[in-house]
Amino acid sequence: MAKISASYELMLVLSIAKGEEAVQSTWAKFKELIEKNAELGEVDEWGKRKLAYPINYETEAYYIVAQFTSAPEFPAELDRILNITDGVLRSMITVTE
């Protein structure tokens, strides 16, 4: 039986309150998790941007957009881990065509 997979896009908004090293280590952790469970595609680091509205009293954050292909079960687990990780202000995983 062939393994069914779909394409996804992860939009990640990371806190810059603890500095650039914390941002990079947080992203490295998620990048490793994605590479272990999925096929990581294009990664677009937007860098530091001003937020439309303050989140946890922060007005700027670090944005990353990553494409990946995985089995349908993985995005739910990735989302669960994103939601309990310090330093992640917002995240969104969408299915892409």
C-alpha atoms as a printed R data frame, in Angstrom:
   type eleno elety resid chain resno      x      y      z
1  ATOM     1    CA   MET     A     1  0.000  0.000  0.000
2  ATOM     2    CA   ALA     A     2  1.398  3.397 -0.998
3  ATOM     3    CA   LYS     A     3  1.937  5.989  1.688
4  ATOM     4    CA   ILE     A     4 -0.498  8.859  1.159
5  ATOM     5    CA   SER     A     5  1.035 12.297  1.544
6  ATOM     6    CA   ALA     A     6 -0.063 15.890  1.127
7  ATOM     7    CA   SER     A     7  1.656 19.258  0.793
8  ATOM     8    CA   TYR     A     8  1.494 21.749  3.639
9  ATOM     9    CA   GLU     A     9  2.686 25.245  4.449
10 ATOM    10    CA   LEU     A    10  3.766 26.275  7.937
11 ATOM    11    CA   MET     A    11  3.652 29.942  8.911
12 ATOM    12    CA   LEU     A    12  5.641 30.467 12.088
13 ATOM    13    CA   VAL     A    13  5.824 33.676 14.148
14 ATOM    14    CA   LEU     A    14  8.577 33.460 16.767
15 ATOM    15    CA   SER     A    15  9.250 35.739 19.737
16 ATOM    16    CA   ILE     A    16 12.424 37.828 19.541
17 ATOM    17    CA   ALA     A    17 12.308 38.748 23.247
18 ATOM    18    CA   LYS     A    18 15.083 36.284 24.160
19 ATOM    19    CA   GLY     A    19 17.319 37.238 21.246
20 ATOM    20    CA   GLU     A    20 18.403 35.959 17.851
21 ATOM    21    CA   GLU     A    21 20.000 32.780 19.243
22 ATOM    22    CA   ALA     A    22 16.714 31.699 20.863
23 ATOM    23    CA   VAL     A    23 14.895 32.274 17.550
24 ATOM    24    CA   GLN     A    24 17.443 30.208 15.615
25 ATOM    25    CA   SER     A    25 17.488 27.349 18.158
26 ATOM    26    CA   THR     A    26 13.669 27.211 18.214
27 ATOM    27    CA   TRP     A    27 13.546 27.124 14.412
28 ATOM    28    CA   ALA     A    28 16.323 24.478 14.309
29 ATOM    29    CA   LYS     A    29 14.271 22.279 16.652
30 ATOM    30    CA   PHE     A    30 11.183 22.470 14.423
31 ATOM    31    CA   LYS     A    31 13.206 22.085 11.230
32 ATOM    32    CA   GLU     A    32 14.709 18.868 12.628
33 ATOM    33    CA   LEU     A    33 11.254 17.604 13.660
34 ATOM    34    CA   ILE     A    34  9.851 18.305 10.178
35 ATOM    35    CA   GLU     A    35 12.838 16.668  8.435
36 ATOM    36    CA   LYS     A    36 12.439 13.573 10.640
37 ATOM    37    CA   ASN     A    37  8.703 13.145  9.892
38 ATOM    38    CA   ALA     A    38  8.238 14.800  6.494
39 ATOM    39    CA   GLU     A    39 10.000 16.068  3.412
40 ATOM    40    CA   LEU     A    40 10.969 19.718  3.943
41 ATOM    41    CA   GLY     A    41 10.618 21.871  0.863
42 ATOM    42    CA   GLU     A    42 11.235 25.577  0.405
43 ATOM    43    CA   VAL     A    43 11.923 27.630  3.543
44 ATOM    44    CA   ASP     A    44 11.422 31.389  3.343
45 ATOM    45    CA   GLU     A    45 12.741 33.327  6.340
46 ATOM    46    CA   TRP     A    46 11.066 36.727  6.288
47 ATOM    47    CA   GLY     A    47 13.074 37.818  9.297
48 ATOM    48    CA   LYS     A    48 12.077 40.418 11.866
49 ATOM    49    CA   ARG     A    49  8.805 42.184 11.097
50 ATOM    50    CA   LYS     A    50  6.459 44.514 12.941
51 ATOM    51    CA   LEU     A    51  3.286 42.811 14.194
52 ATOM    52    CA   ALA     A    52 -0.117 44.181 13.202
53 ATOM    53    CA   TYR     A    53 -1.032 44.162 16.902
54 ATOM    54    CA   PRO     A    54  0.915 43.352 20.087
55 ATOM    55    CA   ILE     A    55  1.058 39.670 21.091
56 ATOM    56    CA   ASN     A    56  2.132 39.098 24.714
57 ATOM    57    CA   TYR     A    57  3.277 42.759 24.813
58 ATOM    58    CA   GLU     A    58  5.632 42.195 21.849
59 ATOM    59    CA   THR     A    59  5.411 44.452 18.804
60 ATOM    60    CA   GLU     A    60  7.966 42.663 16.584
61 ATOM    61    CA   ALA     A    61  8.527 38.992 15.768
62 ATOM    62    CA   TYR     A    62 10.519 36.702 13.489
63 ATOM    63    CA   TYR     A    63  8.566 35.196 10.585
64 ATOM    64    CA   ILE     A    64  9.299 31.890  8.825
65 ATOM    65    CA   VAL     A    65  7.284 30.216  6.067
66 ATOM    66    CA   ALA     A    66  8.132 26.571  5.292
67 ATOM    67    CA   GLN     A    67  6.702 24.107  2.774
68 ATOM    68    CA   PHE     A    68  6.646 20.394  3.568
69 ATOM    69    CA   THR     A    69  5.112 17.138  2.367
70 ATOM    70    CA   SER     A    70  4.014 14.538  4.885
71 ATOM    71    CA   ALA     A    71  1.474 11.919  5.874
72 ATOM    72    CA   PRO     A    72 -1.853 13.450  6.995
73 ATOM    73    CA   GLU     A    73 -1.237 12.582 10.682
74 ATOM    74    CA   PHE     A    74  1.949 14.657 11.085
75 ATOM    75    CA   PRO     A    75  0.571 18.248 10.853
76 ATOM    76    CA   ALA     A    76 -1.715 17.678 13.865
77 ATOM    77    CA   GLU     A    77  1.245 16.487 15.957
78 ATOM    78    CA   LEU     A    78  3.398 19.391 14.729
79 ATOM    79    CA   ASP     A    79  0.619 21.840 15.640
80 ATOM    80    CA   ARG     A    80  0.310 20.307 19.116
81 ATOM    81    CA   ILE     A    81  4.054 20.746 19.721
82 ATOM    82    CA   LEU     A    82  4.010 24.315 18.337
83 ATOM    83    CA   ASN     A    83  1.198 25.239 20.747
84 ATOM    84    CA   ILE     A    84  3.128 24.109 23.840
85 ATOM    85    CA   THR     A    85  6.528 25.561 22.878
86 ATOM    86    CA   ASP     A    86  7.769 28.755 24.531
87 ATOM    87    CA   GLY     A    87  8.830 31.365 22.007
88 ATOM    88    CA   VAL     A    88  6.147 30.528 19.429
89 ATOM    89    CA   LEU     A    89  3.762 33.488 19.292
90 ATOM    90    CA   ARG     A    90  1.587 32.198 16.434
91 ATOM    91    CA   SER     A    91  1.619 29.329 13.970
92 ATOM    92    CA   MET     A    92 -0.611 28.132 11.189
93 ATOM    93    CA   ILE     A    93 -0.439 24.997  9.068
94 ATOM    94    CA   THR     A    94 -2.400 24.986  5.804
95 ATOM    95    CA   VAL     A    95 -2.835 22.400  3.062
96 ATOM    96    CA   THR     A    96 -1.431 23.526 -0.287
97 ATOM    97    CA   GLU     A    97 -2.227 22.230 -3.755
